[in-house]
């Protein structure tokens, strides 16, 4: 059973992380003159540099705790949760739009809950059937909206967008479950340190992308465009990757996957908000229905995870002798 304190902390961490992560979906629109590979390389080179600078004061202490297994797992987690994920997301946003990308990837609460379920941990899956059904219904609504609306986009681009978003959904599901398990089994690093180490590993891996992203062909850009590119890259790296990932790691430590996975719906909701603001419009009927259904599903799930009055009373007594 989750304590009331941990439930509140986890919800706040997840909400703020979602607000920061939502901006990631807008970045490909702001950098639409650049390729998905360039955006991925730029964001994660910036993440690596920021992580290295923030680790500098405690570098010796943190490195002394590192071993070969830590480096291996960080490299694989970084590849899945950052590099491959962001390429898929950028492709989806640039070919099919923010709404489609954010709401397909918005199925993460369902996929993480199903993939991360363990008997005796969190709320049983059968009790979560209702909330998960609402989230799935929300995903159906947005797909109907995208493929029936007269957007003018070629069917091939929409299909490519769906494939990119589905790839991002699959790899981030694997990342989220593995990362949560790894955090629980790695008390020698706190949530912030693990986030910075992930950034360092991601930055090193992203160096492999420098040649194909920036030196092999591609469109030429004026200096002002490159300045904007690096400003957005560093803003996303610091906001979404350094701060957002650290908050997500903190939420993963205090909440079971049956709940923390569903809090990713905040990323979807903020991504939609930013997308609608960028496009200067209100959500269409089916988009609005999708938002309501997905939010209702998560609120229902939070209620199911809420500690009983008896448990809260016991914790209050033990916390205030």
N, C-alpha and C positions, 0 to 999 in steps of 0.2 A: 504494500500500500504506500502511495506517495504521501509524504507529509504535506500539510498545507503550505508551509514555507517553500519547500522545493517546487510544489506545483506553481505557486505564484512567480518564483524566480524563473522557472523554466518557461512560463508563458511570456514573461517580459523579455527574456533573452531571445526567444523565438520570434516575437513581434518585431523587435528592433533589427534582428538579423534579416527578417523578411523585408523590412523597409529598405535596408541597404542593398540586399540582393536584387530587389525589384528593379533597381537602376541598371542592372546588367542587361536587361532586355531592351532598354532604350539605347544603350551604347552603340549597337550595330546600326541603328537608324541615324545616330549623330555622326557616325563614321562610315556612311554608306558609300563614300568614294574609295574606300579601302576594302581589300579582300578579307574573308573570314580568317584566313591563315595569318595575315598581317595583324588583324585585331587580336588574335590569340597570342601571337608572339609578343606584341606590344604590351598587352595586359600582364602577362606572366613574367616577362623580363622586369617590368616595373614592380610586380609583386615580389620577385626575388631580391631586387635591390632594396626595397623597403624592409623586407624581412631581415636581410643581412644587417642593415643599419640599426634596426630595433633590437637585434640579438647581440650587437657589439658589446654593450656593457656587461652582459652575463655570458659572453662567448665561451670562455674557458670552463665555466661551471656546467653549461649545457653540453658542450662537446665531450666533457669527461663522462657524461652519463650515456652517450650514444654508443651503440654497438652495430655490428653488421646487419642484424635483423631489423633494427630500426631504420637504417638507411634503405634497405631493400623494400620494406613496407611503405615507407614514405615516398619512394620513387614510384611504386605501383599505384598508390593512392593518388598521388599528384597527376599521374598520367590519366587515370580514370576520371577523377573528380574535377580536374581543372582543364587539361589540354584537350582531351577527346570531347569532353562535355561542352566546352566553349565553342569548339569548331561546329558541333552539331547545332548548338543554340544559334550561333551567328548565321549559319546557312538557313535555318528555319525562319529567323526574323527577316532576313534580307529577301527571301523568296516568297514567304507566305504571310508576313506581318507579325506584329507583337501579340495580337490577340490569340492567333492560332498557336504560336510558339509557347506563350505563357500558360495557356490552358491545357495543352497536351502535357507539358512538363508539370503542370499543376496536378497531374495524377500521381505525382510522387508520394503524397500522403497514403495513397492506396498501396502502391507497389512496395514502399518501404515497410509499411505495416505487415503486409503479407510475407515479404521476404525475410523480415527480421523477427517474426513471431517466434517466441519460445514458451513452452509450457511452464506455467507458474510465474511468468514475468509480465507485469502489467495487467491489462484487462484481456480476458480470453477473446479470441477472434469471433466466436459466435455472438458475443455481446456487442461487438463492433460492426456487425453486419449492416445494421441500419445506417450508421454514420458513413460507412464506406460506400453504401449504395447511393447516398445523396451526392457524394463526391464524384462517383462514376457518372451519375445522371447529369451533373454539371459539365463533365467532359463531353458527353454525348451532345448536349445542347450547343456547345461551341463548335463542334465539328459539323453539325447540321447547319449552323449559321454560316460557317465559312464556305461550305461547298454548295449552298443554295443561294447565297447572296451574289448579285451581279457585280462582282468586284472588277471584272475585266482582266484579271490575271489569268494567264494560260494554265490549263489543267496540269501541265507538266511541272510548272513552278510550284503549284500547290502540293503536288505529290512529293516533290523534292523537299519542300518545307516540312511536310508530315514525316518523311523519313529522317530528316535532320533532327526534328524534335523528339522522335521516337528513340533515336540513338542516344540523345542527351538524357532522356528519361531512363533508359536502361543502364547506362554507365553510372549515372548519379545514384541510382538505387543501389547498385553494387557498392559504390563508394560509401554511401551513408551508413549502410549496415556494417560494413567492414570497419569503417572509421570509428563508429560507436563502440564496437566490440574491442577494438584495439585500444581506445582511450580507457575503457574500463579495466583493461589488463595492463595498463602502463601508468601506474601512479607516480612514477619517477618524474614525469613531466606534467605541468599543469596545462589547462586548456589553452592559455595564451602561448606558452612555449611550443606546444604541439602545432598550433596554427602557424607560428613563425617558421618552425622547422619544415612544415609542409610547403610554405612559401619559398624557402631556400631550395628545397628539392625541385619544386616546380620551375623556379628561375633557372636552375642548372639544366633541367631537361629542355626548357624553351630555347636555349642557345642553339639546339639542333635545328630549330625552325628559322634561324636568322637568314641563312643562305636561300632556301626556297621561298621564304616570305618576302625578303627585301632585295635580293640580288639577282634573282632569276626572272627576268622579264617584269611584267606588271606595269601598271599605269604610272606615269611620272606625275608628281604632285609639287605644287609650289611650296616654298618654305612656310608660309602661313598655315597651309593644310597640315604639314608635319607638326607644327607647334600645337595645333588643335588636337591632332592624333595623340601626342604624348601627354597633353593635359588631361584628356579623357581617359587614357590608359592608366595614368597614375591615380586619378580620382577613383576609378573603378577598383584598382589594385588596393588602395588604402581603405576605401569605404567598404567594398564588398568582400575583398579577400582577407585583408588583415583584421579589420574590426568585425565584419560579418561572420567570417569563419570562426573567429575566437568566441563570439557569442553563441554560435551554433554548437561548438564543442562544449561550452559550458552548459547549454541546455541538454545536450546528449548525456552529460554526466549526472544530471539530477532528475531526468525523466526517463521512463522506459521507452523503447522504440515504438511501442504501440501507441504512444502519444506524441513523442518528439517528432516522429516522421510526419505526422499529420499537421504539425505546425508550419510546415513548408508552404501550406496554403497561403500564408501571409505574403510569401514571395510572389505568388501568383496574383493576389489581390493588388499589391502595390505595383507590380509590373503593369497590370491593366490600367490602374489609375494613372501612372506616368504615361502610358501609351495613349490613353484617351486625351490627356492634357496636351501631349505633343501633337496629336491629330486635331485638337480643337473640337471634339465632339463628345456627345453622351453615348453610353453603351446602347446597342440595339437591344431589342426585346429578349432574344435568345442569349445574348451576352450577359444581360442583366440577370436572367434566370440562372445562368451558370454560376454567376458570382454568389447569388443568394443560396443556391443549393450547396455549393462547396463550403461557404462560410457556415451554414447551418449544420453541415456534417461534422465540421471540426468542433463547433460549440457543443454539439451533442456528445462527441467523444470526450471533450474536457469534463463534462458533467459526469460521464461514466467513470472517469478516473478520479473524480473528486473524493477525498477521504471522507469516511463516515464521521458523524458527529462524535461518536464514541472515541474514534481514533484521534480526532482533533483535540478532544478533552484530555486524553492521556498525554499527548505531546505537550499541551499547554502546562500540565502539571509538572512534567519532567523538565520543561524548559525554564520554569519559574519556581524554584524550590522555596 
